[in-house]
Amino acid sequence: MSGRKLIGSPVLLQDWDDDAEEGAAKYWELFLDLLMVAAASAVADGLKENPTWNGFNDFLILYFLFVNGWMLYTHVTTRFEDGTFLHAMVLFVFILGNAICIVNANLKTSASALAFGALLQRIAILLMLFSIHLCIPRARTFCEKFGTLVLLEAIVLTLVTCIGNDHQASTHFLFWVGICIELSSEFSLSFSMTREELVPINIEHTKDRLGILLLVMLGETVISTTIEYRRLTEAEEIHEYRGYYWVLFWALVLVFFYTLLFFAMSPPPAFHALRRGKMHGSALMFFHKCMCGSVLAVGAAVKLTIEAVIVGEELGDFAVGLWSVSVGCSLIFLFGMRLLHYLGVVPSGSEPPHVIRLMHTWWLMFALSTLLPFLGLVFKIRDPVTSIATYAGFLFVLCFIESSFTHVLEPFLVQDAMEEKEEAASLKISSVPSFYQSTG
């Protein structure tokens, strides 16, 4: 039985010369993930209720506000550990702020309360960093620079809280200022600190956290198609059950093959983009946030599709455009993440010429396929079932073609992976440290 102290010192999980332990999500991180499911649902519902490009702007603000807060806490938990009661109380403030944001996820009527909830989250992060700054001299420079950016965001959110709900243009502008500060924080911190100032991150733990974030956003599509069915049948609003079941089927196909595309090609820590360098690690985090936002927009498109099936109408111009842009952008960001992981690694140049040609063909095929969903902006598919079936079927075909390539190339891919892992195992740390890198 392990006890909990009232107060104590946080612990540095690892340093550059330490062997990295396999990270695992803590129970309070999983609890926060449950809140993120509710947040994702609230954000997608907002876009469904306001299916316009102005509503899409609100969608982006809300999404990045939630995800940036989630990522701030991830940056702390993948570097430090604090199991005291005092830390638990600070964490409660963070969770409370997240809950306040969820119930006020409406920029038109609740911008001030929304900003206040986000402000509570940033204050909680600052308190965590202050405790780490006091107790761990090794991490003081890191905490000072990281805390400065969080403080700037807190100041912006304080201004939004004071302005209130009557000046929407000003609040939107300030929200975007704060979002840009946090989106750029990973780049600025990575390039502004030396190896001695940086605190390494646990790559395995971070991989798990990023994967969970994607599953949370994909889960919104499942929620849209299952819980919505129960609500509508109880209200006796569904009259075309066959159309609804087709939407349910294709939505699950969509989620399933998004999951395959992401997780099947995720590399091991030995040659993960978080280890390859400052730009690779920073860009990966940015691309992952954007990809998850695109996937959540797909969930909103599913909601609009269900509504069109229920009322027996065609998809409007916004829904048609949302399907095309969200699916296309999600694949572009996914392709960018693969480039960060594998460019210069697969192919390595040591394979037979025909294998190298096949790998280049695979890269080119995937790159071109990311552009195909944007054809939906030209060939507008307005039938709701046909629309979702088209994009879900496209992901199925893409996964099948990619699996055909990897089926043939598997011996060479495994060989490359093993060589890289053996090379990384012989080193304590990569030669170019980044904001994200961990020991091997």
Salt bridges, closest charged atoms under 4 A:
ASP15 OD2 - ARG138 NE 2.92
ASP19 OD1 - LYS428 NZ 2.78
GLU29 OE1 - HIS205 NE2 3.15
GLU29 OE2 - ARG209 NE 3.40
ASP33 OD1 - ARG209 NH2 2.85
ASP45 OD1 - LYS303 NZ 2.75
ASP58 OD1 - HIS172 NE2 2.68
ASP82 OD2 - HIS87 ND1 3.98
GLU144 OE2 - HIS133 NE2 2.97
GLU182 OE1 - ARG122 NH2 2.85
GLU186 OE2 - HIS75 NE2 3.17
GLU186 OE2 - LYS289 NZ 3.15
GLU197 OE1 - LYS145 NZ 3.67
GLU220 OE2 - LYS303 NZ 3.08
GLU228 OE2 - LYS48 NZ 3.65
GLU228 OE2 - ARG231 NH2 2.84
GLU234 OE2 - ARG230 NE 3.40
ASP317 OD1 - ARG382 NH2 2.38
GLU402 OE2 - ARG338 NH1 2.24
